[in-house]
Amino acid sequence: MLRRRVAVLLVVCAAVGSGCSSGQQGDELMVTDNPVAAVAAESPPAATKPAGAVTALADDVTAMAYEPESGTLAVAGKDTVLLYPLADTLGEPTTVPFAAESLAVDGGTFLAAGGNKVVRVTVDGATSDAGSFRGEPVSTAAFDGRTLVAVRNERAVAVVDDAKVQRMISGDMMSADQVLSTGKGAVVLDRLRNAVFELDVPGASISQGLRAGKGATNAVTDRFGRVLVTDTRGGALLAFSLDPLLMRQNYPVPGAPYAIAYDRERDLAWVTLTETNQVVGYEVAGEEPKEKYRFPTVSQPNTVAVDPRTGRVMVASGTGDGIQVIAI
C-alpha cells in the first residue's frame, strides 16, 4: 500500500485575477461543476466501549474548544455554550445562552461565532460583543492584534478590531468556512470550492489558492506554521505551508477523517474518523504523519479538542452520545 503521496509543489491558482474564477470552465480548484460541501460521514452505532470517561450530554455538540490556563472546556450545543471545569473528570458546567457554530480560544477567553455576531465568553460565563455582521460568521482567528472572522454567505473574511469591522477580504471564494492564523500568515478554507486560500491581510486580498483533496472539512495550524486539513471525501490528512502556498503532505487516512485538533507540546494531530467511531493521534513533526494512538469513541465523533498540558483528548458526539475524556 502506498504510504506516502508526493505532493505537487506547484501553485495552481495564483492571485485573484489569474483566471481561476469560481465559474470559469477548467477551473483547477474545482472538483465538480456542481459543488456540494463535504460533511462528516454518518457513523454506525458504537460497537466498542469508548475509551476514557464519558460524561452524558443529550445535546448534539457542534463545536468545542479548550482553554488550558483555566482548565475550561467550552462545548457548543443547539442553543447554549457549556463551560466545563476539567480536572480528573468534567465538573458541573456553567451555561451560556448562545447558539454557536464555532468556538476558538483567544487570550484566555473564548470567541463564539453564530447567528450574525461573535461574542467573547470568559471562563466564568460572562459575555461581551466581539462584532456584528451582515452575513453569517462561522469561524474566528486571532491575527496581529485583531480578529479574523470567516463570513460564510458573504464569501469573505472580516478584519475586526475592537468589535468593529475594519474591512472585508473577498475574491475567488465560493464559501468562507474556516479562517486560520499561523501567526505570520492566514488562510481560509472554502468547503464548496474545496480549496484553501492564503490571505494578504494588510493588503485586504487573496494571494493564492490550492485544491484541498476531494472534500476538505476542517483544519488547524501547527507550530511549524503549516495548516493541517482533513480531506473527508478523499480519506487523507493534508499539510500546507504558506508564503508561497504549497501542499507538503497528502497522507492516507481511511475512515472519513473529520474533526482535528493539534497538541503543540507533543506534535500530535488528533483526527476523528466518523465512519469507524475512532480518534487517531498522528505525530506530525516528521516527513510524514505517524500513527501513535488510536481509541474508540462515542458515536458520531464530530468534534475534538486537546489539553496541551496533560495530553488529554476530548471528543464529543454529534448525536447526543456525550463527551469523552481520554488520558494518554
C-alpha positions as a Markdown table, in Angstrom:
| # | Residue | x | y | z |
|---|---|---|---|---|
| 1 | Met | 0.0 | 0.0 | 0.0 |
| 2 | Leu | 1.3 | 3.4 | -0.9 |
| 3 | Arg | 2.2 | 5.2 | 2.4 |
| 4 | Arg | 3.2 | 8.5 | 1.1 |
| 5 | Arg | 2.0 | 10.5 | -1.8 |
| 6 | Val | 4.3 | 13.1 | -3.4 |
| 7 | Ala | 2.7 | 16.5 | -3.2 |
| 8 | Val | 2.6 | 18.6 | -6.3 |
| 9 | Leu | 4.7 | 21.7 | -5.4 |
| 10 | Leu | 3.0 | 23.9 | -7.9 |
| 11 | Val | 0.6 | 26.7 | -7.0 |
| 12 | Val | -2.3 | 26.0 | -9.4 |
| 13 | Cys | -4.1 | 29.2 | -8.7 |
| 14 | Ala | -2.2 | 32.5 | -8.2 |
| 15 | Ala | -3.6 | 35.8 | -7.1 |
| 16 | Val | -7.1 | 36.9 | -7.7 |
| 17 | Gly | -7.4 | 37.8 | -11.4 |
| 18 | Ser | -5.3 | 34.9 | -12.6 |
| 19 | Gly | -8.1 | 33.3 | -14.5 |
| 20 | Cys | -9.2 | 30.9 | -11.7 |
| 21 | Ser | -12.7 | 32.4 | -11.1 |
| 22 | Ser | -15.3 | 30.2 | -9.5 |
| 23 | Gly | -17.4 | 30.0 | -12.6 |
| 24 | Gln | -14.8 | 29.5 | -15.2 |
| 25 | Gln | -14.6 | 26.3 | -17.2 |
| 26 | Gly | -11.5 | 24.3 | -16.5 |
| 27 | Asp | -11.0 | 25.8 | -13.0 |
| 28 | Glu | -8.3 | 23.7 | -11.5 |
| 29 | Leu | -9.5 | 24.2 | -7.9 |
| 30 | Met | -12.9 | 22.8 | -8.7 |
| 31 | Val | -13.6 | 19.1 | -8.2 |
| 32 | Thr | -17.0 | 19.3 | -9.9 |
| 33 | Asp | -19.1 | 21.9 | -11.7 |
| 34 | Asn | -21.9 | 21.4 | -9.1 |
| 35 | Pro | -20.0 | 21.6 | -5.8 |
| 36 | Val | -21.5 | 20.3 | -2.6 |
| 37 | Ala | -19.6 | 20.9 | 0.6 |
| 38 | Ala | -18.2 | 17.8 | 2.3 |
| 39 | Val | -19.7 | 16.8 | 5.7 |
| 40 | Ala | -19.0 | 14.2 | 8.3 |
| 41 | Ala | -19.7 | 10.7 | 7.3 |
| 42 | Glu | -22.7 | 9.2 | 9.2 |
| 43 | Ser | -21.4 | 7.0 | 12.0 |
| 44 | Pro | -22.6 | 3.4 | 12.6 |
| 45 | Pro | -23.8 | 2.6 | 16.2 |
| 46 | Ala | -20.8 | 2.4 | 18.5 |
| 47 | Ala | -19.8 | -1.2 | 18.7 |
| 48 | Thr | -16.9 | -0.8 | 21.2 |
| 49 | Lys | -17.0 | 0.9 | 24.6 |
| 50 | Pro | -15.5 | 4.4 | 24.3 |
| 51 | Ala | -12.0 | 4.8 | 25.8 |
| 52 | Gly | -11.7 | 7.0 | 28.9 |
| 53 | Ala | -14.5 | 8.6 | 30.8 |
| 54 | Val | -17.8 | 9.7 | 29.2 |
| 55 | Thr | -20.0 | 12.5 | 30.5 |
| 56 | Ala | -23.6 | 12.3 | 29.5 |
| 57 | Leu | -24.9 | 15.1 | 27.3 |
| 58 | Ala | -28.1 | 14.7 | 25.3 |
| 59 | Asp | -27.4 | 17.7 | 23.1 |
| 60 | Asp | -25.8 | 17.4 | 19.7 |
| 61 | Val | -22.4 | 19.1 | 20.0 |
| 62 | Thr | -21.5 | 21.4 | 17.2 |
| 63 | Ala | -18.1 | 22.8 | 18.4 |
| 64 | Met | -15.6 | 22.5 | 21.2 |
| 65 | Ala | -12.5 | 24.4 | 22.5 |
| 66 | Tyr | -10.2 | 24.0 | 25.5 |
| 67 | Glu | -8.6 | 26.9 | 27.4 |
| 68 | Pro | -5.5 | 25.4 | 29.2 |
| 69 | Glu | -4.7 | 28.1 | 31.7 |
| 70 | Ser | -8.0 | 27.8 | 33.5 |
| 71 | Gly | -8.7 | 24.2 | 32.5 |
| 72 | Thr | -12.0 | 25.0 | 30.9 |
| 73 | Leu | -13.7 | 23.1 | 28.1 |
| 74 | Ala | -16.3 | 25.0 | 26.1 |
| 75 | Val | -18.9 | 22.9 | 24.4 |
| 76 | Ala | -21.4 | 24.3 | 21.9 |
| 77 | Gly | -24.8 | 22.7 | 21.6 |
| 78 | Lys | -28.0 | 23.7 | 19.9 |
| 79 | Asp | -28.8 | 26.8 | 21.9 |
| 80 | Thr | -26.1 | 27.0 | 24.6 |
| 81 | Val | -22.4 | 27.1 | 25.3 |
| 82 | Leu | -21.5 | 24.9 | 28.3 |
| 83 | Leu | -18.3 | 25.7 | 30.2 |
| 84 | Tyr | -16.9 | 22.6 | 32.0 |
| 85 | Pro | -14.1 | 22.8 | 34.5 |
| 86 | Leu | -11.8 | 19.9 | 33.7 |
| 87 | Ala | -9.8 | 18.3 | 36.5 |
| 88 | Asp | -9.6 | 14.4 | 36.5 |
| 89 | Thr | -13.1 | 14.5 | 35.0 |
| 90 | Leu | -15.5 | 17.1 | 33.8 |
| 91 | Gly | -17.2 | 19.1 | 36.5 |
| 92 | Glu | -20.6 | 20.8 | 36.6 |
| 93 | Pro | -20.9 | 23.2 | 33.7 |
| 94 | Thr | -21.8 | 26.9 | 33.5 |
| 95 | Thr | -24.4 | 27.6 | 30.9 |
| 96 | Val | -24.2 | 30.5 | 28.5 |
| 97 | Pro | -27.3 | 31.0 | 26.3 |
| 98 | Phe | -25.8 | 31.4 | 22.7 |
| 99 | Ala | -26.1 | 29.3 | 19.6 |
| 100 | Ala | -22.5 | 28.9 | 18.4 |
| 101 | Glu | -21.4 | 27.3 | 15.2 |
| 102 | Ser | -17.7 | 27.6 | 16.2 |
| 103 | Leu | -15.5 | 28.2 | 19.3 |
| 104 | Ala | -12.0 | 29.4 | 19.5 |
| 105 | Val | -9.6 | 30.3 | 22.3 |
| 106 | Asp | -8.3 | 33.9 | 22.4 |
| 107 | Gly | -6.2 | 35.4 | 25.2 |
| 108 | Gly | -7.7 | 33.2 | 28.0 |
| 109 | Thr | -11.3 | 33.7 | 26.7 |
| 110 | Phe | -13.5 | 32.0 | 24.1 |
| 111 | Leu | -14.7 | 33.5 | 20.8 |
| 112 | Ala | -18.1 | 32.1 | 19.9 |
| 113 | Ala | -19.5 | 32.7 | 16.4 |
| 114 | Gly | -23.1 | 32.2 | 15.4 |
| 115 | Gly | -26.2 | 33.9 | 14.1 |
| 116 | Asn | -25.0 | 37.2 | 12.8 |
| 117 | Lys | -22.5 | 38.0 | 15.6 |
| 118 | Val | -19.4 | 37.0 | 17.5 |
| 119 | Val | -19.3 | 37.1 | 21.3 |
| 120 | Arg | -16.4 | 36.9 | 23.7 |
| 121 | Val | -17.1 | 34.4 | 26.6 |
| 122 | Thr | -15.0 | 34.4 | 29.7 |
| 123 | Val | -14.2 | 31.2 | 31.5 |
| 124 | Asp | -16.8 | 32.1 | 34.2 |
| 125 | Gly | -19.5 | 32.7 | 31.7 |
| 126 | Ala | -19.6 | 36.5 | 31.2 |
| 127 | Thr | -20.1 | 37.7 | 27.6 |
| 128 | Ser | -19.4 | 40.8 | 25.6 |
| 129 | Asp | -19.9 | 41.8 | 22.0 |
| 130 | Ala | -17.0 | 41.0 | 19.7 |
| 131 | Gly | -18.6 | 42.0 | 16.4 |
| 132 | Ser | -21.8 | 42.1 | 14.4 |
| 133 | Phe | -22.1 | 41.1 | 10.7 |
| 134 | Arg | -24.5 | 41.4 | 7.8 |
| 135 | Gly | -23.8 | 37.7 | 7.0 |
| 136 | Glu | -23.2 | 34.5 | 8.9 |
| 137 | Pro | -19.9 | 34.4 | 10.9 |
| 138 | Val | -18.8 | 30.8 | 11.2 |
| 139 | Ser | -15.1 | 30.9 | 12.3 |
| 140 | Thr | -12.6 | 33.2 | 14.1 |
| 141 | Ala | -8.9 | 33.5 | 14.4 |
| 142 | Ala | -6.6 | 36.0 | 16.2 |
| 143 | Phe | -4.2 | 37.7 | 13.9 |
| 144 | Asp | -1.8 | 40.6 | 14.7 |
| 145 | Gly | -3.9 | 42.0 | 17.5 |
| 146 | Arg | -7.1 | 41.8 | 15.5 |
| 147 | Thr | -9.7 | 39.1 | 14.9 |
| 148 | Leu | -10.3 | 37.5 | 11.5 |
| 149 | Val | -13.9 | 36.3 | 11.0 |
| 150 | Ala | -15.0 | 34.0 | 8.2 |
| 151 | Val | -18.4 | 35.1 | 7.0 |
| 152 | Arg | -19.7 | 32.2 | 5.0 |
| 153 | Asn | -22.5 | 33.6 | 2.9 |
| 154 | Glu | -20.7 | 36.8 | 2.2 |
| 155 | Arg | -17.8 | 34.7 | 0.8 |
| 156 | Ala | -15.4 | 36.9 | 2.7 |
| 157 | Val | -13.2 | 37.3 | 5.8 |
| 158 | Ala | -13.8 | 40.3 | 8.0 |
| 159 | Val | -10.9 | 42.0 | 9.8 |
| 160 | Val | -12.2 | 43.1 | 13.1 |
| 161 | Asp | -10.6 | 45.5 | 15.6 |
| 162 | Asp | -12.3 | 46.5 | 18.9 |
| 163 | Ala | -15.5 | 44.7 | 17.9 |
| 164 | Lys | -15.8 | 46.8 | 14.7 |
| 165 | Val | -15.3 | 45.5 | 11.1 |
| 166 | Gln | -12.4 | 47.4 | 9.6 |
| 167 | Arg | -12.5 | 45.8 | 6.1 |
| 168 | Met | -13.7 | 42.7 | 4.2 |
| 169 | Ile | -11.4 | 40.4 | 2.3 |
| 170 | Ser | -13.1 | 38.7 | -0.7 |
| 171 | Gly | -12.2 | 37.2 | -4.1 |
| 172 | Asp | -12.5 | 33.8 | -5.7 |
| 173 | Met | -14.1 | 32.1 | -2.7 |
| 174 | Met | -17.5 | 30.4 | -3.0 |
| 175 | Ser | -17.9 | 29.9 | 0.7 |
| 176 | Ala | -15.7 | 31.2 | 3.6 |
| 177 | Asp | -16.0 | 28.3 | 6.1 |
| 178 | Gln | -12.9 | 28.4 | 8.4 |
| 179 | Val | -10.2 | 31.0 | 8.9 |
| 180 | Leu | -6.9 | 30.2 | 10.5 |
| 181 | Ser | -3.8 | 32.1 | 11.6 |
| 182 | Thr | -0.3 | 30.8 | 11.7 |
| 183 | Gly | 0.9 | 33.9 | 13.4 |
| 184 | Lys | 2.7 | 35.3 | 10.4 |
| 185 | Gly | 0.1 | 34.2 | 7.8 |
| 186 | Ala | -3.5 | 33.4 | 7.5 |
| 187 | Val | -5.7 | 31.1 | 5.3 |
| 188 | Val | -9.3 | 30.5 | 4.7 |
| 189 | Leu | -10.9 | 27.1 | 4.0 |
| 190 | Asp | -13.6 | 27.1 | 1.3 |
| 191 | Arg | -15.5 | 23.8 | 1.5 |
| 192 | Leu | -17.7 | 24.5 | -1.5 |
| 193 | Arg | -14.7 | 25.3 | -3.8 |
| 194 | Asn | -12.8 | 22.6 | -1.9 |
| 195 | Ala | -9.7 | 24.8 | -1.6 |
| 196 | Val | -7.5 | 26.7 | 0.8 |
| 197 | Phe | -6.7 | 30.3 | 0.1 |
| 198 | Glu | -3.8 | 32.3 | 1.5 |
| 199 | Leu | -4.8 | 35.8 | 2.7 |
| 200 | Asp | -2.9 | 39.0 | 2.3 |
| 201 | Val | -4.4 | 40.7 | 5.4 |
| 202 | Pro | -2.5 | 44.0 | 5.2 |
| 203 | Gly | -3.4 | 44.2 | 1.5 |
| 204 | Ala | -7.0 | 43.0 | 2.1 |
| 205 | Ser | -6.8 | 40.5 | -0.7 |
| 206 | Ile | -6.5 | 36.8 | -1.5 |
| 207 | Ser | -3.0 | 36.0 | -2.7 |
| 208 | Gln | -3.0 | 32.3 | -3.7 |
| 209 | Gly | -5.3 | 29.2 | -3.7 |
| 210 | Leu | -4.8 | 25.4 | -3.8 |
| 211 | Arg | -7.2 | 22.5 | -4.1 |
| 212 | Ala | -7.6 | 20.6 | -0.8 |
| 213 | Gly | -8.1 | 17.0 | -1.7 |
| 214 | Lys | -11.5 | 15.7 | -2.7 |
| 215 | Gly | -13.6 | 17.2 | 0.1 |
| 216 | Ala | -11.9 | 19.1 | 2.9 |
| 217 | Thr | -13.8 | 19.9 | 6.0 |
| 218 | Asn | -11.7 | 21.1 | 9.0 |
| 219 | Ala | -8.2 | 22.5 | 9.7 |
| 220 | Val | -5.8 | 23.5 | 12.4 |
| 221 | Thr | -2.4 | 25.2 | 12.4 |
| 222 | Asp | 0.8 | 23.6 | 13.9 |
| 223 | Arg | 3.9 | 25.1 | 15.5 |
| 224 | Phe | 5.8 | 24.8 | 12.2 |
| 225 | Gly | 3.5 | 27.3 | 10.5 |
| 226 | Arg | 1.7 | 24.7 | 8.5 |
| 227 | Val | -2.1 | 24.2 | 8.0 |
| 228 | Leu | -3.3 | 20.6 | 8.6 |
| 229 | Val | -6.5 | 19.8 | 6.8 |
| 230 | Thr | -8.8 | 16.8 | 6.9 |
| 231 | Asp | -9.9 | 15.6 | 3.5 |
| 232 | Thr | -13.1 | 13.7 | 4.4 |
| 233 | Arg | -14.1 | 12.6 | 1.0 |
| 234 | Gly | -10.6 | 11.7 | -0.1 |
| 235 | Gly | -9.6 | 10.0 | 3.2 |
| 236 | Ala | -6.4 | 11.9 | 3.8 |
| 237 | Leu | -4.6 | 14.3 | 6.1 |
| 238 | Leu | -3.1 | 17.2 | 4.2 |
| 239 | Ala | -0.4 | 19.7 | 5.2 |
| 240 | Phe | 0.1 | 23.1 | 3.6 |
| 241 | Ser | 2.9 | 25.6 | 4.1 |
| 242 | Leu | 2.5 | 29.3 | 3.4 |
| 243 | Asp | 4.3 | 32.0 | 1.5 |
| 244 | Pro | 4.2 | 30.5 | -1.0 |
| 245 | Leu | 1.2 | 28.3 | -0.5 |
| 246 | Leu | 2.3 | 24.7 | -1.1 |
| 247 | Met | 0.9 | 21.2 | -0.3 |
| 248 | Arg | 3.6 | 19.4 | 1.6 |
| 249 | Gln | 1.8 | 16.2 | 2.6 |
| 250 | Asn | -1.1 | 14.1 | 1.5 |
| 251 | Tyr | -1.3 | 11.1 | 3.8 |
| 252 | Pro | -3.9 | 8.4 | 3.5 |
| 253 | Val | -6.3 | 8.2 | 6.5 |
| 254 | Pro | -9.2 | 5.7 | 5.9 |
| 255 | Gly | -12.4 | 6.1 | 7.8 |
| 256 | Ala | -13.6 | 9.6 | 6.8 |
| 257 | Pro | -11.3 | 11.9 | 8.8 |
| 258 | Tyr | -13.3 | 14.9 | 10.0 |
| 259 | Ala | -12.6 | 16.8 | 13.2 |
| 260 | Ile | -9.0 | 17.8 | 14.0 |
| 261 | Ala | -7.1 | 19.2 | 17.0 |
| 262 | Tyr | -3.4 | 19.8 | 17.5 |
| 263 | Asp | -1.2 | 19.3 | 20.6 |
| 264 | Arg | 1.7 | 21.7 | 20.2 |
| 265 | Glu | 3.6 | 20.2 | 23.2 |
| 266 | Arg | 3.7 | 16.7 | 21.6 |
| 267 | Asp | 3.3 | 17.5 | 17.9 |
| 268 | Leu | 0.2 | 15.3 | 17.8 |
| 269 | Ala | -2.7 | 15.9 | 15.4 |
| 270 | Trp | -5.8 | 14.2 | 16.7 |
| 271 | Val | -8.2 | 13.3 | 14.0 |
| 272 | Thr | -11.7 | 11.7 | 14.4 |
| 273 | Leu | -12.9 | 9.0 | 12.0 |
| 274 | Thr | -16.7 | 9.2 | 11.8 |
| 275 | Glu | -17.1 | 6.1 | 9.7 |
| 276 | Thr | -15.5 | 3.9 | 12.4 |
| 277 | Asn | -16.1 | 5.9 | 15.6 |
| 278 | Gln | -12.4 | 6.4 | 16.4 |
| 279 | Val | -9.9 | 9.1 | 17.2 |
| 280 | Val | -6.3 | 8.7 | 16.0 |
| 281 | Gly | -3.3 | 10.6 | 17.2 |
| 282 | Tyr | -0.7 | 11.3 | 14.5 |
| 283 | Glu | 2.8 | 12.5 | 15.2 |
| 284 | Val | 3.3 | 15.2 | 12.6 |
| 285 | Ala | 6.8 | 16.6 | 13.2 |
| 286 | Gly | 8.5 | 14.3 | 10.6 |
| 287 | Glu | 8.4 | 14.0 | 6.9 |
| 288 | Glu | 5.0 | 12.2 | 7.0 |
| 289 | Pro | 2.5 | 11.5 | 9.8 |
| 290 | Lys | 3.0 | 8.5 | 12.0 |
| 291 | Glu | 0.2 | 6.9 | 14.0 |
| 292 | Lys | 0.9 | 6.9 | 17.7 |
| 293 | Tyr | -2.6 | 6.4 | 19.3 |
| 294 | Arg | -6.0 | 5.0 | 18.3 |
| 295 | Phe | -9.0 | 4.9 | 20.6 |
| 296 | Pro | -12.7 | 4.0 | 20.2 |
| 297 | Thr | -15.0 | 7.0 | 20.7 |
| 298 | Val | -18.6 | 8.0 | 21.3 |
| 299 | Ser | -20.8 | 7.7 | 18.3 |
| 300 | Gln | -20.6 | 10.4 | 15.6 |
| 301 | Pro | -17.3 | 12.0 | 16.9 |
| 302 | Asn | -17.8 | 15.3 | 15.1 |
| 303 | Thr | -15.6 | 17.4 | 17.5 |
| 304 | Val | -12.3 | 17.0 | 19.2 |
| 305 | Ala | -10.1 | 19.2 | 21.5 |
| 306 | Val | -6.8 | 18.5 | 23.3 |
| 307 | Asp | -5.2 | 19.7 | 26.6 |
| 308 | Pro | -1.6 | 20.5 | 25.8 |
| 309 | Arg | -0.5 | 20.4 | 29.4 |
| 310 | Thr | -1.5 | 16.8 | 30.0 |
| 311 | Gly | -2.1 | 15.5 | 26.5 |
| 312 | Arg | -5.7 | 14.5 | 27.4 |
| 313 | Val | -8.1 | 14.3 | 24.4 |
| 314 | Met | -11.7 | 15.4 | 24.5 |
| 315 | Val | -14.2 | 14.0 | 21.9 |
| 316 | Ala | -17.9 | 15.0 | 21.7 |
| 317 | Ser | -20.8 | 13.3 | 19.9 |
| 318 | Gly | -22.8 | 15.0 | 17.2 |
| 319 | Thr | -25.8 | 12.8 | 18.1 |
| 320 | Gly | -26.2 | 13.2 | 21.8 |
| 321 | Asp | -23.9 | 10.4 | 22.9 |
| 322 | Gly | -21.9 | 12.6 | 25.4 |
| 323 | Ile | -18.4 | 14.0 | 25.9 |
| 324 | Gln | -15.4 | 11.7 | 26.2 |
| 325 | Val | -12.1 | 12.5 | 28.0 |
| 326 | Ile | -9.2 | 10.2 | 27.2 |
| 327 | Ala | -5.9 | 10.3 | 29.2 |
| 328 | Ile | -2.8 | 9.2 | 27.2 |
